[in-house]
Amino acid sequence: MGHRITIAGLDATIEAEPGETILDAALRGGVAFPFGCQSGNCGACKVALLSGGIALHPYSDFALEEGERLQGLVLGCRAVPMGDCDVALLESADWEVHPQRDMKCRVVSIDDATHDIRRVRLEILEGGPLVFSAGQYASLAFPGLPPRDYSMANAPGEAILEFHIRLVPGGAVTPFVRERLEAGDELRVRGPMGTASWRKRHAGPILAVAGGSGLAPIKSIVEAALASGARQPVRLYAGARAERDLYLLDHLAALAARHTNLEVVPVLSEPQGPTARRTGFLRDALRADLAGGLEGWKAYLAGPPVMVESCVEVLDELGMRRADCHADAFYTEADRQVMQQAMGR
């Protein structure tokens, strides 16, 4: 059974046979897809992967740099769809690719956002500036520890980088951040990465959905959109288990007071005792509130994989196009190892 491929910029939809590359499927279907060497060496068929999964045949680093791959670019002649997917020619892609930076940074402050989330702010000492799109992430490497990925919570252009790091019990890195990291400590930061970033050219309503520390990239997206003068409705759902897991509500309330197009909806899934907050799962809140349709909307989601995946399923049910749904599921290193084992790697 083949896979459907939508190509933005060519207004084309094609079917790829199992094992067939995107380029081969396009050429077989008579689509004027750009290409050159057809062997992964020239980069002429480079496109942005908007949604879906692909496997890449070997290619030259000249044709596709590591930083480009981390930000969601693929080579049509090397990309084999693993399911339905959406791609865009680079001149029509609605997101930006930024230079990769390998930076030396220093911790300027640490504080507790919740009982298990620390807010870490960094200044760049060498290798900057870090130019990124709201919603992207970076790899943080503390001395002697393996690197881990965390989203920028600050808006692009700010001098101080902000990260929200949740404690993973038994983890190799987050217990260090929780118990030993101090102001003045230095680390390496590499980025930006990720494609679940704010689409500046979109003028329709914005749905922002955060679970736990997924509020970091969602905060960045919402703040960047509002700072740009966006006047369309912006609805932000902040999900947590209990009251003690919510954070930044005062900050978001102040933001909403200045921008009347912003609505903030906290949702508790497991409240400890009576609460005036909305309760239940985020997916059910979305299903109830957005049943009228999502024509013209874009959604940005970040947080635990189960939350992100269940909410994306609801948005599918409500008719949102996958190309308008930009999701970043926060997999732990243990999650990644389990997935790799399941894939036989």
Phi, psi and omega in degrees: 000133184278178181238141180278134178234122175259131184245102176289140183103335175243354183049047183234147172232128183232169176245128177257131176287157179306129179083356182273140178284163178299317180297313180300320180294321180294315181294320178297327180272005178077022181268136183280067181278135180292140177199168179220265187288334184062021181227015176078025183243342187253330180086003183295334184262020182293131179222166177265128175274111183273324178199158181096171182246146178222158169249141182250126169291162180304145182210167179278139175296337176294322182284326182214104180287157181303318180298322178293318180296319180295336180263009170101011176273146178222164176260124182301327182281349181245350188267121178250115181297138175261358179182188176300143180208163178236132177231166179219138170299147188300325181288345180251355181296141184261027175217164188253150173251128185247156178298139175285138178237139172245107194241149169264126183232163178229138178289126178256336176197153176221136172211166181272120173279318174218188178295339182226014176236125176254139177262117185244126179247138186232145169252146181272123180266319182215148171093354183276187002278162175266106175265125182212168174262141179307130182107348180277173183226173179222163177262124180253129180237106175279148185308128177078005182237153179291150180291150177223151183265133177219144182279146173287130177264341178281158176284151177304145177095347179281144186289327183261128176275140181235133179229144177248111189248115181270138178295126172252105182305131181081001180287166182274339188242311188296328173299325176297315179298321183290321191252335190234338183296137182226157173302137182101341178293149181248155181202170176258141178230129180234132180174187005271166178221163173100151182243358180275057187249163182298131177266103188298329187278352181283126183253359182274182181300149181245129173250121181241124186233121183234136172242124179059229181288359171297350176295338181302299181292329179293319174303314181299316181296311182296315180296319180294318180296313181293322179294333180283352181097011180303132182245358179288160178301136176234115181246118183249121175257123179247108183260144177204166178289303185225175183306321184291347180267352176278146176207165181065016182294322178296319178299315181291323178296319178295323178295317179293328178294328179275337183232101186290349177276357179262129174239130181247127184235098174286142180223127179253128180272331182221064182298141179265088182097181182300145180209148174272354180286161171290142182237161180118187179271149179303321182301322180287324176296317179296316181299319181288319188277334189247019183297341180288351178117159184232029179299125178086357181276158163234144181241142175234124183230142178206142178145202182301143183306317182298317179297311182299312183295319181292323179290322177297321177299318179296318179296324173300313180301324183277001173095011178286134176292141178301328179293343179259007183244112186246106190241142177229101178274132184272087177279135173282168178298323177296320176300315182297320180295321178296317180295320179295322177295319180295330179273000178078023180267000000 
